[in-house]
């Protein structure tokens, strides 16, 4: 599977929707960096996003909302929040 900006955005969205844990996101990013093909057209952006997600389990780096927004913005996406009654 080729890792594209869309693939990363979808995985990050899954994390933000609590469909995967931060550990699962980090593991996916680490595996993607080592074993998967990166879209050549966006190799620099895709590689940078994967690298950032791959270290999110390190306390010094972490992964806050602003980080997610920044990664998505770099990938050409925008995060939006919707509040609904529980």
PATI-166289 format. One record per residue: x, y, z of N, C-alpha, C in turn; residue number from 1. Coordinates in Angstrom, 3 decimals. Each point is the difference from the previous one (the first is absolute). Layout:
N
<rec n_X="X" n_Y="Y" n_Z="Z" ca_X="X" ca_Y="Y" ca_Z="Z" c_X="X" c_Y="Y" c_Z="Z" resi="NUM"/>
...
***
This chain:
86
<rec n_X="0.847" n_Y="-1.179" n_Z="0.000" ca_X="-0.847" ca_Y="1.179" ca_Z="0.000" c_X="0.894" c_Y="1.244" c_Z="0.000" resi="1"/>
<rec n_X="-0.300" n_Y="0.915" n_Z="-0.864" ca_X="0.729" ca_Y="1.253" ca_Z="-0.059" c_X="-0.573" c_Y="0.963" c_Z="1.038" resi="2"/>
<rec n_X="0.880" n_Y="0.615" n_Z="0.769" ca_X="-0.423" ca_Y="0.965" ca_Z="1.002" c_X="-0.082" c_Y="1.376" c_Z="-0.654" resi="3"/>
<rec n_X="-1.200" n_Y="0.547" n_Z="-0.004" ca_X="-0.248" ca_Y="1.314" ca_Z="-0.583" c_X="-0.419" c_Y="0.974" c_Z="1.094" resi="4"/>
<rec n_X="-0.137" n_Y="1.258" n_Z="-0.378" ca_X="-0.488" ca_Y="1.000" ca_Z="0.946" c_X="-1.395" c_Y="-0.385" c_Z="0.490" resi="5"/>
<rec n_X="-0.831" n_Y="-0.519" n_Z="-0.880" ca_X="-1.361" ca_Y="-0.409" ca_Z="0.351" c_X="0.006" c_Y="-1.138" c_Z="1.021" resi="6"/>
<rec n_X="0.870" n_Y="-0.966" n_Z="-0.192" ca_X="0.096" ca_Y="-1.138" ca_Z="0.923" c_X="0.377" c_Y="0.485" c_Z="1.401" resi="7"/>
<rec n_X="0.963" n_Y="0.885" n_Z="0.083" ca_X="0.418" ca_Y="0.526" ca_Z="1.308" c_X="-1.124" c_Y="0.810" c_Z="0.629" resi="8"/>
<rec n_X="-0.655" n_Y="0.837" n_Z="-0.774" ca_X="-1.111" ca_Y="0.809" ca_Z="0.526" c_X="-1.108" c_Y="-0.898" c_Z="0.539" resi="9"/>
<rec n_X="-0.310" n_Y="-1.077" n_Z="-0.706" ca_X="-1.041" ca_Y="-0.921" ca_Z="0.456" c_X="0.409" c_Y="-0.703" c_Z="1.296" resi="10"/>
<rec n_X="1.255" n_Y="-0.385" n_Z="0.100" ca_X="0.474" ca_Y="-0.665" ca_Z="1.216" c_X="-0.016" c_Y="0.972" c_Z="1.180" resi="11"/>
<rec n_X="0.420" n_Y="1.221" n_Z="-0.231" ca_X="-0.019" ca_Y="1.007" ca_Z="1.053" c_X="-1.439" c_Y="0.316" c_Z="0.414" resi="12"/>
<rec n_X="-0.904" n_Y="0.068" n_Z="-0.952" ca_X="-1.421" ca_Y="0.216" ca_Z="0.312" c_X="-0.544" c_Y="-1.153" c_Z="0.837" resi="13"/>
<rec n_X="0.405" n_Y="-1.208" n_Z="-0.307" ca_X="-0.414" ca_Y="-1.170" ca_Z="0.774" c_X="0.462" c_Y="0.126" c_Z="1.449" resi="14"/>
<rec n_X="1.215" n_Y="0.472" n_Z="0.186" ca_X="0.527" ca_Y="0.229" ca_Z="1.350" c_X="-0.811" c_Y="1.082" c_Z="0.724" resi="15"/>
<rec n_X="-0.284" n_Y="1.084" n_Z="-0.686" ca_X="-0.744" ca_Y="1.103" ca_Z="0.616" c_X="-1.439" c_Y="-0.398" c_Z="0.345" resi="16"/>
<rec n_X="-0.555" n_Y="-0.972" n_Z="-0.733" ca_X="-1.341" ca_Y="-0.512" ca_Z="0.299" c_X="0.036" c_Y="-1.123" c_Z="1.041" resi="17"/>
<rec n_X="1.177" n_Y="-0.263" n_Z="0.554" ca_X="0.203" ca_Y="-1.045" ca_Z="1.012" c_X="-0.285" c_Y="-1.397" c_Z="-0.545" resi="18"/>
<rec n_X="0.230" n_Y="-0.192" n_Z="-1.288" ca_X="-0.159" ca_Y="-1.314" ca_Z="-0.621" c_X="1.291" c_Y="-0.808" c_Z="0.078" resi="19"/>
<rec n_X="1.094" n_Y="0.680" n_Z="0.322" ca_X="1.263" ca_Y="-0.685" ca_Z="0.266" c_X="0.717" c_Y="0.775" c_Z="1.104" resi="20"/>
<rec n_X="0.852" n_Y="-0.686" n_Z="0.711" ca_X="0.732" ca_Y="0.627" ca_Z="1.105" c_X="1.248" c_Y="0.708" c_Z="-0.523" resi="21"/>
<rec n_X="0.594" n_Y="0.788" n_Z="0.863" ca_X="1.243" ca_Y="0.665" ca_Z="-0.397" c_X="1.093" c_Y="-1.037" c_Z="-0.268" resi="22"/>
<rec n_X="0.019" n_Y="-1.068" n_Z="0.786" ca_X="0.991" ca_Y="-1.062" ca_Z="-0.219" c_X="-0.195" c_Y="-0.653" c_Z="-1.368" resi="23"/>
<rec n_X="-1.246" n_Y="-0.204" n_Z="-0.391" ca_X="-0.281" ca_Y="-0.591" ca_Z="-1.312" c_X="0.402" c_Y="0.950" c_Z="-1.123" resi="24"/>
<rec n_X="-0.246" n_Y="1.293" n_Z="0.189" ca_X="0.382" ca_Y="1.001" ca_Z="-0.991" c_X="1.516" c_Y="0.032" c_Z="-0.164" resi="25"/>
<rec n_X="0.709" n_Y="0.015" n_Z="1.109" ca_X="1.472" ca_Y="0.020" ca_Z="-0.034" c_X="0.528" c_Y="-1.255" c_Z="-0.679" resi="26"/>
<rec n_X="-0.535" n_Y="-1.147" n_Z="0.376" ca_X="0.433" ca_Y="-1.267" ca_Z="-0.592" c_X="-0.237" c_Y="-0.011" c_Z="-1.506" resi="27"/>
<rec n_X="-1.169" n_Y="0.490" n_Z="-0.411" ca_X="-0.314" ca_Y="0.066" ca_Z="-1.432" c_X="1.003" c_Y="0.895" c_Z="-0.719" resi="28"/>
<rec n_X="0.278" n_Y="1.170" n_Z="0.564" ca_X="0.929" ca_Y="0.946" ca_Z="-0.628" c_X="1.407" c_Y="-0.587" c_Z="-0.102" resi="29"/>
<rec n_X="0.445" n_Y="-0.659" n_Z="1.060" ca_X="1.333" ca_Y="-0.615" ca_Z="-0.013" c_X="0.086" c_Y="-1.080" c_Z="-1.072" resi="30"/>
<rec n_X="-1.029" n_Y="-0.828" n_Z="-0.086" ca_X="-0.032" ca_Y="-1.062" ca_Z="-1.008" c_X="-0.048" c_Y="0.587" c_Z="-1.397" resi="31"/>
<rec n_X="-0.818" n_Y="1.023" n_Z="-0.175" ca_X="-0.118" ca_Y="0.643" ca_Z="-1.313" c_X="1.330" c_Y="0.593" c_Z="-0.449" resi="32"/>
<rec n_X="0.751" n_Y="0.569" n_Z="0.935" ca_X="1.304" ca_Y="0.588" ca_Z="-0.342" c_X="0.985" c_Y="-1.066" c_Z="-0.465" resi="33"/>
<rec n_X="-0.079" n_Y="-1.180" n_Z="0.585" ca_X="0.984" ca_Y="-1.042" ca_Z="-0.287" c_X="-0.403" c_Y="-0.942" c_Z="-1.131" resi="34"/>
<rec n_X="-1.291" n_Y="-0.305" n_Z="-0.101" ca_X="-0.394" ca_Y="-1.089" ca_Z="-0.880" c_X="-0.862" c_Y="0.387" c_Z="-1.188" resi="35"/>
<rec n_X="-0.461" n_Y="1.207" n_Z="-0.057" ca_X="-0.936" ca_Y="0.350" ca_Z="-1.054" c_X="0.600" c_Y="1.007" c_Z="-0.969" resi="36"/>
<rec n_X="-0.570" n_Y="0.013" n_Z="-1.171" ca_X="0.432" ca_Y="0.931" ca_Z="-1.041" c_X="-0.671" c_Y="1.355" c_Z="0.226" resi="37"/>
<rec n_X="0.777" n_Y="1.048" n_Z="-0.122" ca_X="-0.502" ca_Y="1.363" ca_Z="0.175" c_X="-0.274" c_Y="0.598" c_Z="-1.372" resi="38"/>
<rec n_X="-1.121" n_Y="0.700" n_Z="-0.120" ca_X="-0.358" ca_Y="0.678" ca_Z="-1.246" c_X="1.134" c_Y="0.942" c_Z="-0.394" resi="39"/>
<rec n_X="0.608" n_Y="-0.257" n_Z="-1.158" ca_X="1.157" ca_Y="0.784" ca_Z="-0.447" c_X="-0.316" c_Y="1.482" c_Z="-0.182" resi="40"/>
<rec n_X="-1.207" n_Y="0.305" n_Z="-0.445" ca_X="-0.368" ca_Y="1.396" ca_Z="-0.264" c_X="0.029" c_Y="0.851" c_Z="1.270" resi="41"/>
<rec n_X="-0.287" n_Y="-0.628" n_Z="1.132" ca_X="-0.062" ca_Y="0.722" ca_Z="1.271" c_X="0.926" c_Y="-0.614" c_Z="1.042" resi="42"/>
<rec n_X="1.098" n_Y="-0.598" n_Z="-0.445" ca_X="0.880" ca_Y="-0.754" ca_Z="0.889" c_X="0.486" c_Y="0.812" c_Z="1.203" resi="43"/>
<rec n_X="0.360" n_Y="1.245" n_Z="-0.218" ca_X="0.530" ca_Y="0.815" ca_Z="1.103" c_X="-1.064" c_Y="0.259" c_Z="1.063" resi="44"/>
<rec n_X="-1.184" n_Y="0.397" n_Z="-0.419" ca_X="-1.094" ca_Y="0.298" ca_Z="0.940" c_X="-0.465" c_Y="-1.263" c_Z="0.703" resi="45"/>
<rec n_X="-0.167" n_Y="-1.078" n_Z="-0.768" ca_X="-0.465" ca_Y="-1.269" ca_Z="0.560" c_X="1.019" c_Y="-0.546" c_Z="0.994" resi="46"/>
<rec n_X="1.257" n_Y="0.028" n_Z="-0.357" ca_X="1.052" ca_Y="-0.503" ca_Z="0.894" c_X="0.074" c_Y="0.823" c_Z="1.285" resi="47"/>
<rec n_X="-0.132" n_Y="1.310" n_Z="-0.107" ca_X="0.040" ca_Y="0.867" ca_Z="1.183" c_X="-1.181" c_Y="-0.287" c_Z="0.925" resi="48"/>
<rec n_X="-1.183" n_Y="-0.197" n_Z="-0.575" ca_X="-1.187" ca_Y="-0.295" ca_Z="0.813" c_X="0.154" c_Y="-1.347" c_Z="0.696" resi="49"/>
<rec n_X="0.477" n_Y="-1.013" n_Z="-0.718" ca_X="0.208" ca_Y="-1.314" ca_Z="0.608" c_X="1.038" c_Y="0.065" c_Z="1.112" resi="50"/>
<rec n_X="1.066" n_Y="0.750" n_Z="-0.237" ca_X="1.041" ca_Y="0.139" ca_Z="1.019" c_X="-0.562" c_Y="0.657" c_Z="1.253" resi="51"/>
<rec n_X="-0.795" n_Y="1.036" n_Z="-0.173" ca_X="-0.600" ca_Y="0.701" ca_Z="1.147" c_X="-0.943" c_Y="-0.919" c_Z="0.771" resi="52"/>
<rec n_X="-0.823" n_Y="-0.761" n_Z="-0.705" ca_X="-0.924" ca_Y="-0.926" ca_Z="0.662" c_X="0.754" c_Y="-1.159" c_Z="0.655" resi="53"/>
<rec n_X="1.104" n_Y="-0.386" n_Z="-0.593" ca_X="0.779" ca_Y="-1.122" ca_Z="0.517" c_X="0.663" c_Y="0.267" c_Z="1.335" resi="54"/>
<rec n_X="0.164" n_Y="1.266" n_Z="0.372" ca_X="0.621" ca_Y="0.333" ca_Z="1.289" c_X="-1.021" c_Y="0.541" c_Z="1.003" resi="55"/>
<rec n_X="-1.266" n_Y="-0.113" n_Z="-0.321" ca_X="-1.043" ca_Y="0.555" ca_Z="0.872" c_X="-0.074" c_Y="-0.698" c_Z="1.351" resi="56"/>
<rec n_X="0.608" n_Y="-1.163" n_Z="0.129" ca_X="-0.021" ca_Y="-0.699" ca_Z="1.281" c_X="1.150" c_Y="0.421" c_Z="0.917" resi="57"/>
<rec n_X="0.866" n_Y="0.874" n_Z="-0.469" ca_X="1.108" ca_Y="0.501" ca_Z="0.809" c_X="-0.484" c_Y="1.254" c_Z="0.726" resi="58"/>
<rec n_X="0.168" n_Y="0.026" n_Z="1.296" ca_X="-0.530" ca_Y="1.095" ca_Z="0.821" c_X="0.399" c_Y="1.379" c_Z="-0.517" resi="59"/>
<rec n_X="1.227" n_Y="0.129" n_Z="-0.439" ca_X="0.489" ca_Y="1.302" ca_Z="-0.471" c_X="-0.742" c_Y="0.466" c_Z="-1.251" resi="60"/>
<rec n_X="-0.579" n_Y="-0.929" n_Z="-0.749" ca_X="-0.698" ca_Y="0.360" ca_Z="-1.229" c_X="-1.512" c_Y="0.001" c_Z="0.192" resi="61"/>
<rec n_X="-0.561" n_Y="-1.098" n_Z="0.456" ca_X="-1.437" ca_Y="-0.081" ca_Z="0.214" c_X="-0.776" c_Y="0.292" c_Z="-1.273" resi="62"/>
<rec n_X="-1.311" n_Y="0.121" n_Z="0.147" ca_X="-0.848" ca_Y="0.323" ca_Z="-1.141" c_X="-1.221" c_Y="0.741" c_Z="0.513" resi="63"/>
<rec n_X="0.044" n_Y="1.306" n_Z="-0.091" ca_X="-1.098" ca_Y="0.835" ca_Z="0.467" c_X="-0.871" c_Y="0.414" c_Z="-1.180" resi="64"/>
<rec n_X="-1.144" n_Y="0.598" n_Z="0.310" ca_X="-0.924" ca_Y="0.444" ca_Z="-1.029" c_X="0.693" c_Y="0.905" c_Z="-1.017" resi="65"/>
<rec n_X="0.803" n_Y="0.933" n_Z="0.477" ca_X="0.703" ca_Y="0.922" ca_Z="-0.903" c_X="0.938" c_Y="-0.757" c_Z="-0.935" resi="66"/>
<rec n_X="0.608" n_Y="-1.065" n_Z="0.501" ca_X="0.874" ca_Y="-0.822" ca_Z="-0.837" c_X="-0.801" c_Y="-0.669" c_Z="-1.114" resi="67"/>
<rec n_X="-1.151" n_Y="-0.538" n_Z="0.367" ca_X="-0.866" ca_Y="-0.652" ca_Z="-0.985" c_X="-0.450" c_Y="0.993" c_Z="-1.066" resi="68"/>
<rec n_X="-0.391" n_Y="1.191" n_Z="0.429" ca_X="-0.402" ca_Y="1.048" ca_Z="-0.950" c_X="1.150" c_Y="0.352" c_Z="-0.947" resi="69"/>
<rec n_X="1.182" n_Y="0.119" n_Z="0.548" ca_X="1.160" ca_Y="0.358" ca_Z="-0.803" c_X="0.329" c_Y="-1.091" c_Z="-1.021" resi="70"/>
<rec n_X="-0.018" n_Y="-1.241" n_Z="0.428" ca_X="0.271" ca_Y="-1.113" ca_Z="-0.916" c_X="-1.044" c_Y="-0.024" c_Z="-1.108" resi="71"/>
<rec n_X="-1.260" n_Y="0.113" n_Z="0.376" ca_X="-1.068" ca_Y="-0.007" ca_Z="-1.001" c_X="0.144" c_Y="1.170" c_Z="-0.974" resi="72"/>
<rec n_X="0.327" n_Y="1.168" n_Z="0.518" ca_X="0.195" ca_Y="1.180" ca_Z="-0.849" c_X="1.137" c_Y="-0.233" c_Z="-0.999" resi="73"/>
<rec n_X="1.099" n_Y="-0.567" n_Z="0.494" ca_X="1.129" ca_Y="-0.299" ca_Z="-0.884" c_X="-0.386" c_Y="-0.986" c_Z="-1.101" resi="74"/>
<rec n_X="-0.945" n_Y="-0.891" n_Z="0.323" ca_X="-0.460" ca_Y="-0.996" ca_Z="-0.963" c_X="-1.073" c_Y="0.547" c_Z="-0.944" resi="75"/>
<rec n_X="-0.455" n_Y="1.222" n_Z="0.280" ca_X="-1.000" ca_Y="0.615" ca_Z="-0.846" c_X="-1.426" c_Y="-0.196" c_Z="0.476" resi="76"/>
<rec n_X="-0.162" n_Y="-0.285" n_Z="1.294" ca_X="-1.321" ca_Y="-0.231" ca_Z="0.581" c_X="-0.239" c_Y="0.974" c_Z="1.142" resi="77"/>
<rec n_X="-1.235" n_Y="0.061" n_Z="0.455" ca_X="-0.372" ca_Y="0.861" ca_Z="1.113" c_X="-0.871" c_Y="-0.803" c_Z="0.960" resi="78"/>
<rec n_X="0.288" n_Y="0.102" n_Z="1.278" ca_X="-0.807" ca_Y="-0.674" ca_Z="1.019" c_X="-1.173" c_Y="0.888" c_Z="0.383" resi="79"/>
<rec n_X="-1.151" n_Y="-0.607" n_Z="0.184" ca_X="-1.173" ca_Y="0.709" ca_Z="0.470" c_X="-0.589" c_Y="-0.778" c_Z="1.165" resi="80"/>
<rec n_X="-0.526" n_Y="0.713" n_Z="0.973" ca_X="-0.567" ca_Y="-0.638" ca_Z="1.183" c_X="-1.513" c_Y="0.178" c_Z="-0.030" resi="81"/>
<rec n_X="-0.700" n_Y="-1.061" n_Z="0.319" ca_X="-1.457" ca_Y="0.063" ca_Z="0.090" c_X="-0.402" c_Y="-0.445" c_Z="1.399" resi="82"/>
<rec n_X="-0.782" n_Y="0.812" n_Z="0.673" ca_X="-0.461" ca_Y="-0.312" ca_Z="1.356" c_X="-1.441" c_Y="-0.472" c_Z="-0.090" resi="83"/>
<rec n_X="-0.285" n_Y="-1.154" n_Z="0.598" ca_X="-1.359" ca_Y="-0.539" ca_Z="0.013" c_X="-0.375" c_Y="-0.389" c_Z="1.414" resi="84"/>
<rec n_X="-1.283" n_Y="-0.098" n_Z="0.267" ca_X="-0.474" ca_Y="-0.436" ca_Z="1.317" c_X="0.347" c_Y="-1.462" c_Z="0.202" resi="85"/>
<rec n_X="0.351" n_Y="-0.343" n_Z="1.223" ca_X="0.379" ca_Y="-1.385" ca_Z="0.319" c_X="-1.224" c_Y="-0.884" c_Z="0.113" resi="86"/>
***
